[in-house]
Structure formats: structure tokens, C-alpha cells
């Protein structure tokens, strides 16, 4: 049985020497081995008109087809920067203040989803094929695929939080989007809370019949299940144990010159809580003068959606807070906040994970948060401070769990982490490592595809 993966991005890129290579990323890592084994296609959007719409990969001995859906600048603006990033993303993360319900966004989203569906139908030529759609960019495509090919097997994995019904129904097109999703045989989300939210949305907004975790609607049955995603555990272990990462971690500690290092690593997105986290660290310094000069906070913020106004505003606010903290507390040989607004490779990030005494991972809302798992895998004796508003919090009770909106609580958690005994650190981290190993990304892919087949 072949597999067709449908995602926003294609899984390959051109290297510096012009060769086509697999991209680095959790989804690519999880699904390329399956595609190489089973054959099929990966369909994603095409942003560059100079690239071919259809391409065999690898070129010398092809395993599967890469199919691009070419998008104009107007389509990209309405479908991706508009509907996906200004409508579905903020609503799913409960950030209603960033919600822009522009009807033109939805119109373009419909059009682009229909084009994705047409691309799938052009690639799929047998009824026993599995089609696996990914994420909030492709909510409507399943309905059009199902109408044309009623016998194919359709799965959809939703990588961000599925919000509570009362929040989801804010969308003017909530029912239409739900109907698109319910053309699938299996909908996967990270944790049980999102399963329950989806089921309630279907029951209340569409009047669907709910039987356990199964939705019966319009003559079709959809199973909704929790399939928490993980990382490529073995690769992160190998990177963290490499001599180069050990050396870089040691050099980082020597360069900062403080007894304690706390890290935060995120995309610069308003859902990640970077601003609140910095303000909580400021509160920690105000409340704990004895720690001045002995603790460094290293915040890495990867540029994200830089064309969107709210993200540009967030960068300005973060820059101001970093300047304020360092202006108030810095000494001749101590800078309390080291802030880096740039992209790092996963290999480079491993050195930060390994060097840290604690990780402050406190999104205001997050579907899962794989940075959490990367830190746990790469670190040797650190403490995880984790937002209770992430999917990861359900799976990692050994972390110090905090409400990211509680600055005093966050500040207190930093001190708790730094003063935790070595024995408790080890006990907590070993338990976290055991859980993360069970969430390996390739195991996630196999589990979802097995459930889809069943």
C-alpha cells in the first residue's frame, strides 16, 4: 500500500552545491523512511516558480514523487500569511486578540485547498492507497478528495492545539472547516484534551453523533485519537554525546562565566511566551539579589513570520525588555540576559541544551513543544521548567510545571530549579528521558499509520 503525504512544505531542498537533499525536521525524519519503503508522493506548496512541479527523489534512484502546488504571491498572502497565520493559528492558540477574520483569506484558503486536493487526485491512482494530510493548512482538502475518491483511506494530523469548542466556534467558517476534516477516516491530535475538544466541536456545531471517540456525520465515520509526536531520539543522543558538542557546551559556560545558566529556545512567536518569560526573569532578579552575577539567562529566538505585523511588533517589544533588564542589572563582568535573534542548527542547539542548568520552556499555549524533548534528550543534569498550557505537560509530570501568565510563579520556579538537589535533578530527568524515548518520532508515524490502516 503506497502513501501520499500532503503538507504545507515539501521535504527536500537544494544544497549549496545544487544537489537535492532531504530537509531536516521532525515530519521529514518520520515520513521519508516510510515513503522510501512503500513508494508514493509528497505534495506541498511551491513558492518558487523556477522549480519543477513534479520531481522524482532521489534523482539517481527514485523512491517517491515530490509534487509542488505552485502558488502566486496573492495566493501565498491569502492562504498562508492570511488564513493560516492570522486566523487559524491565533484562534487555535486562544490568542483572539491577533485574530483577523478577513473573508478574502478564507476565499483564497478554499481555492488553494481545492488545488491541493486536485494534486492528490492526480497522484493517487488506486483505491487502497493511504493519504495523510498534515496540519491546519489543509482542513478543506479532505472533503474534495473524498467526494472524488470515496474508497481511499484519509488521515489528518493536527499539529497545534485543537481549541475548546467555545473558542473554535468564533471562526465564522467553523462548521465548513469541521465538515472538511470529517471527510477523514482518522484525525490525530497530540493529547486527550484536544480529542475531547474536537468531539465537542463536532457534536455542538454540526449535531454529529459521538460514540466514544468516533464521530458519525453525514453518512461517514471518523475516529479521533491522541498520537503525541516525538523527536528523533537516537540522533539527538548522538549529537549531544559528540566531542564537538561537549566542547562547545564547555566553552559556552566558560564564556558566560556564571555558576548557573538558564536557557530559553523558541521561534519568536507570540504564542511562545518569550516576553512574559523575560519579565519573569526580571522579577527573579528583583526578588533575589543574591543571584546577581551568578546566573545568566540565554534566550534564543528564531525569526518567524517576519512579514506579519504582529511578529514585527513582538520583536520590538522583546528588544526593549532585554535592553531594560541588562540596563538595570548588568555589571562590568556580567550580562544577565544574552539574547540571540537568529537561526541555529539542531547541532548548535545541542550545545546550549547540554550547557544549561535549567530550561525555561513556557509557551502561553502549544500543541506539544518538541524543544522540551530535545532539551531532555541532550541534557545530563538540568531541570525542566515547563508551561502547563502545552501538550507536553500532560506527558511530563516530572518537570516543574508553571502557569506562564504567573510572573511571580515563574520567578519562584527559577529559584526552585537552581536550588534543587543533585539527587532530585537526576531522578526527575531520568523519568523525563524514559518518557521521551517512548515518544520517538518514527514510532509516532508508525503508530498513526497503523491506526489509519486499522
N, C-alpha and C positions, 0 to 999 in steps of 0.2 A: 504494500500500500504506500503510494508516494505521498509527499507532504507539500502543501503550498503555504508558505508563511506570508502574511500581509502585515506590513508595519510601516510606520512613518518614514523610516530611513532604510536604505539598502545596507547590506552587511559588508561591503567591500569598499576599498579606497585605493587611490593611486599613491604608491610610494615615491620617494624623491627621485628614484631612477626610472620612474614611469611604469613599473610593474604593478599589476593589480594584486592586492593582498587583502586578507580578512581584516576587518576593523576590530579594535579592542573594545570589548563591552560585554556585559553580562548576558544580554539576549543573544548576541552573536556567538559567544562562547557556548551557550546552552544548545543552540539550534543548528549550528553548522555541522556538528558531527552527525546529527540525525539526517540532515539533508544529504550529506555525503554518502550515508549508508543507504538511504531509501530513494534518493533522487526526488526531483520536483522543482519548485521555483520559490524564489523570494521576491516579493513585489513591494516596492517602496516608491516614494515620490522622487521625481527628477527635477533638481533645481538648476542644473547646468544644461542648456540646450545643445552643447557640443558633445555631450556624452551619448552613447547609443541607448536606445530604448530597451533593447534586448541584448543580453550578453551572456555567454556561457562561461562558467567558472568552475575550476581553474581553466585557463585558456588551453593549456597543453593536454590536459586530461579531464574534461568537464565532468562534474558530478551533478550540477544543477544549473538552472537558469536564473539570472538576475534580470528582473523586468522593472523598468522605471516608468512611472506615470509622470510625463513632463508637465510641469506647472508654470504658468506665466507669473509675472510679478504680481498682477492683480489677484490671481488665484492663491498664491502663497500668502499674500497680505490678508485676504478674507478667511481662508481655510485655516492656516497655521497661526499667524500672528493675531488674527481676529478671533474666530470661533474657538480654536483650541486654547489659546493663551489668554484671551481676555474674557472668555465666557465659561468654558468647561473647567479650566484649571482653577480659577478663583472659587467657583461655586463648590467644586469637589473638595476644596481645602477650607471651606467655611469662611473664605475671605470675601464676603459680599461687597465690601467697600471698593473692591477692584473689578467688580462685575460690570460689563458693558454690553447690554442686550441689544446689539445692533442687528436689525433684520437682514442687512446685507451680508453680515458674517454667516448667518445661517443659510442664506441662499447659496453662497459660494461653497459652504460646507456640504450641502446636498449635492451640488454639481460635482465636486471633487470626489465624494464618496461613491457616486454613481460611476465615475470614471475608474476608480479602484475596482469596483465590482465588475465592470466590463473587462478590465485587465485580467482579473481572476478567471472569468468565464472563458477568456481566450486561451488561458494556460491549462485549465482543467479539462481533460477530455474523457475521464472515466468517473462513474458514479461512486466507486469505492475509495475515492481519494479523500484525505483529510485536509481541511482548510483551517488554518489557525490565524485569527486576526488578533492584533495587539493594540490595546490601549484606546484612550478617549478620542483619538483622531479618526476612528473608524467605527462609529456607532450605527450608521445607517447602511453601510455596505452589506451586512449580512442579509438584510431583508431582500435586497435586489438579487443577491446570489441565490437565495432560497427560492425566490419566485421562478428563476430560470432553471435551476437545477435542484428540484425538491429532494433528491436522493443522496446528495453529498453530505458528508459529516462536517458540521461547522462548530468551531470552538472560538471563544474570545477570552483573552486575559486582560483584566483591567488593572493597570499597574499603580494607580493612585487610589486614594480613599474613595469608596462609594459613600456619599454623604447620607445623613439621615433624611428620611422622606420629606420632612418639613422644609429642609434646605433644598433638596433636589427639585421639588415642585416649584421653586422660584423661577426655574427656567421656563420661559414662555413655550418652549418646544419639548418640555419634559416627556409628554406622552408619545410624541413622534419618535424621540430618541429611544425610549424604552421599547417601543414596538420593533425598532431596528435590532436591538440587542436580543429580543426574544425570538428572533428567527434562528438563533444558535441552538445547538444541542447541549452545549456546556458553556457556562460562564464561570470563569475563575477569578477570584479576588484573593487578597493576602490573608485575611483573618475573618473569624466568625462574625465580628461586628459588621463588617461590610456585607457579608452574606445576608444577615438579618435586615440591614438597611435596604438592600436590593429587593428582597422579597416583599418588604412592606411597601416599597415604591410600586411594585407591580400590582399588589393587592389593592392599594388605595387609589392609585391614579388610573389603572386600567381595569379594575374589577376582576383581575385574574384570579383563578383558583390556585391556592397554595396547599401543597401536600408535602409536609416536611420541608425538604429543600428543593422541591420540584415545583415549577410553575407550569400550569396548564392555561394556555391562552390561544384563542383563535385557531383551535384545532392542532396546535403544536405543543410539544413538551420540552421544557428547558430545565436542566439541572444546574443549580448554583452551588459552588463548592469553594472552600478555602484551600488555596495552594500557595503557602508562603514561599517567596522566592529567596534564593541564597546567592552566594558568590562562588567563584572557583577556588575552593578552599586550598587545594594542594598547591596551586600556583602561587597564592599569597604566602603560604608557608615557606615555599622555596625562596621567594623573593626576600622575605623577612630574615631568613637564615643566611642569605648570601653575605659574603665578606664585604662587598661594596656597600650594602645597606647598613651593616653593622658599623662600618667605618663612618658613613655619613651621619648616622644617629649619634655616634660618639662626638663627631665634630660639631654637630648642632648643639649638644649640651655644653661643650667647651666654649663655643662662640657666645651663647647666651649667658653663661657664667652664673646661673642661678641654681639653687638647690632643687627647685620644683619647676616643671614645665607642664602647662595645661594647653591642649590643642583644641581647635575647632576647625573642621574642614567641611565646606559646603559649596554648592553653587550659590551665587549671590541672588537669591530669590526671596521674596517677601514671606514665603511660607517657612523658610528655614530658621527664622528667629535670630538672625545674626545681630540685629540691632538690640533686641532685648537681652541677648547674651552678653554683649559688650557692656550694657548698662548694669547688668547683674555683677559683672566682674568689677566695674567701678564701685558698686555698693560693697562688694567684698573688700576692696582696698580701703574704703572709708571705715568699715567696721573692724578691720583687722590690721592696724598699723604695724604690728609686729612682723607681718609678712612682707612689708615693703622692702624691696631689694632682694627678696629670696624666691619670688615666684614670677615667672614670665608666662604670659598668655600669647600663643601663636595662632592667629586666625588666618586661614587660607580661604579666600573667596574666589571661586572660579567665575569669570564673566559669563553671564547668561542673558539671553533675550535682550541684547543691548539696544535693539531698535524700539523697544516698548518703553513708553514714557515712565511708567511706574517703576521700572527697573533702573532707569537713569536717576530718578529721584531717590531711590533707595541707596544707590552708590554715594550720592552726595551726603545723605544723612549718616551713613556709616563712616565716611571720611571725616565728617565733623566730630563724631563721637570719639573716634580713635585719636584725633588731634586734641580733643578736650581732656581725655584721660591721661595721655602722655604729657600734655602741658601742665597738668596739675600734679602728677605723681612722679614723673621721671627724675632720676638723679644722674650725676655725672657718668656713672658706670652701669646704669640700669634703666632700660626702657620697658615699662610694664606690658605694653601691647605691641607685638610685632605683627603687622598686618600686611598680607601679600594678596594683591588683586591680580591674579594671573592663573594660567592653567599649568598644572603639574601632571606628569605621567604617573601611572599607578606605582611604578617602581620608585619614583621620587617620593611619593606619598608614604610608602612603606617606611622610609627613614623617619618621617615625622611620627608615624604610629609607634614605631619602636622606641623612639626617644622619649615619649610622653609618660608622665606620671599619672595623668588623668586626661580623659577626652570629654569635652563638653558638647554633647550632641543633643540639641534642644530645639528641634523644629516646632513651630506653632501647630503644625499638622503635617503628617507624612504617611504615605501609603504603607511603606515598610521602613526604609532607610538602610541601604546596604553599606554606607560608610561605617555604621555601627559594627557590622560584621567584619569589615576589613580591619578595623582597629582591634577587635577581639582576636582575630587570627594572627595579626602581625605583632601584637604587643606581648610582653613577657611578664610584667608585674604591675600593670596600671589599673586604674579604676575607671569604670564607665559611668558617666552621669548622663542619663537618658530621659528625654521628654516622654511623659506618659501619654502624650497625644500622637504617638507613632504606632504603626502596626507592630514594629519590633518590640514594643513594650509588653505586648501580650505574651511574647515568647521568651523574654529575657528578664525574669523577675530578680535575678541576682544583681542587676545594675542598680545604682542609686537612681530611683525614678522621681522626677520632679515635674511640677506644673510650669511650663515655660513662661507663663504670664506672671508668675510669682517671683519678682526680682529678689525679695528677701530670702525666699526659699532656695532660689538658685545660688545666691551668695553663700548661704549656710552650707549648701551641698558641696561647694568647692572646698571649704574648710574641712568638712567631714571626709572628703576624698583624700586630702593631703595628710590628714592625721590618722587615717586608717592603718591598723597594724599590718605588718607583712603577712601574717598568717591569714587574716581575713581577706586581704587582697588576693592571695593565692587561691583560697577556697572559692571566692566569687568568680575569679577569672577562669579557673578550670571548669566550673559549671557552665559558664557562658561559652567557652570553647567547645564543650561537648554538644551544646545545642546547635551552634553554628555549623559544626561538621555535618549534622543531620540535615541542614538546610541547603546543602551544596546545589549549585545552580543546575548542574546536569541531572541530578536526582529530581529537581523540580520539574524539568522539562519531561523527563520520562514519566513522572507521576501524572502530569496533566494529560499527556498523550495517551497513557494507559486508560485514564478515566474517560477520555474522549472516545477511545475505541470501545470501551465497555458500554 
